[in-house]
Amino acid sequence: MPKAHHPNASGHLNKAADHSSALADQASKQVSAALASVKPKLRGWIHAGTFPLALAAGIVLIVLAPATAPKVACTIFAISSWLLFGTSAVYHRGNWSPKVLAMLRRWDHSNIFLIIAGSYTPLAVLLLDKPTARTLLIIVWSGALLGLTARIVWLGAPRWLYVPIYIALGWVAVWFLPTFGETSLAIMWLVIAGGIAYTLGAVVYGLKRPNPSPKWFGFHEIFHIMTVLGFSCHFTAVMIAVVLVR
């Protein structure tokens, strides 16, 4: 004889499924809370504080740029800095769902390539002859776009792989430093100082050392400070170039 179908069987199964889903959601929230508790309390505040300063400084730079090409180049530099500091602040300070968090992380990591290329764009336009500027811009933007695409596609790439790429791309312009120095030694040394700051920050980020205070101020905060110092040096170099060209 066929077995009678229990009318409550499907209901019990649905309740069990709902209960499992609720447990999974609860576990996800607990994991997120645990991660948030581990993250240093100052995480993201350095870039959050830098963003409005970069916004104001970028607008001033664009206004002072003397002609169309320099204005466009300075606009690219300014926007790349706004994306870097703004996205980083939103990513690190917000309490996001895993999907949004992954998206913001892709943007955050990709913006490092943009700030490298963006920093050299106004220097190339303002200080180099057109053929040389074109060469530098093709090299640095091709590298930036390739690196950006790789970070978007392979978000989980190991640090030992992509951190050296950041550093290598950042020092591409080393061959053009003597030409920068012909216009102003201050510009040349500021570009070098900014590159050193970015490089030291990348090394700290890659090694996760030193990590002075995991509760408040960890290795990532050192990395963020070095990016601010690097940007400040390069911004000052660009501003000097703009003033000299005017």
Summary of the structure (lengths in Angstrom):
residues: 246
radius of gyration: 23.6
end to end distance: 97.2
largest distance: 98.2
contacts: 751
relative contact order: 0.12
helix: 83%
strand: 1%
